[in-house]
Amino acid sequence: AQRVTQPEKLLSVFKGAPVELKCNYSYSGSPELFWYVQYSRQRLQLLLRHISRESIKGFTADLNKGETSFHLKKPFAQEEDSAMYYCALRKLGGADGLTFGKGTHLIIQP
Amino acid sequence: NAGVTQTPKFRVLKTGQSMTLLCAQDMNHEYMYWYRQDPGMGLRLIHYSVGEGTTAKGEVPDGYNVSRLKKQNFLLGLESAAPSQTSVYFCASSYEGARTGELFFGEGSRLTVL
């Protein structure tokens, strides 16, 4: 079975500092990886997906198949980045939704 | 555009009582999901549906039943609530099994079982 691991429950950094939220996965096939974000009092929403290789709100994430990782990075944190971040995996061709990690609570201190 | 709507948003039950959570989506999505979110556990899939009239078990299905009688609605039932089912429940929907990876979530339903 697939698994997504986010080792940090809580990550606190100062505004302007770089941010890296770690995500590791285990899956025998070719996965698709995603980052979801939940801001305070808002719905869980898609932040970015690895296949798009895009930068959203200054965040990027690169899929490293050798290390089975999909870390989320941002060079300069902003206070509005404070939120819960979930890494998620979808099995290639899978119809049964996404498997989520336990989440990392990111706090950006002023 | 309402997107995904869950009712009720809050509910308190006594052990052994039953209840149904309703999820409605207006995006004509084929696929719908019920997740539960617990502190330190992330989101875990309870049941899902790939179309009207079909349902399947997820990671943590025990103690729950679901029905998808209409394409736009996905109901989650608790026949005999237990304190272990105290959680926040999220419904989500997607095009074609999250092919793009984008699930659209509801606001959540907070259930407390005493």
Interface residues (C-beta under 8 A of the other chain):
Chain A: Q6 K9 E32 F34 R43 L44 Q45 L46 R49 I51 Y86 A88 R90 G94 A95 D96 G97 L98 T99 F100 G101 K102 G103
Chain B: Y31 Y33 Y35 G40 M41 G42 L43 R44 L45 Y48 V50 A56 G58 E59 F90 A92 S94 G97 A98 T100 G101 E102 L103 F105 G106 E107 G108
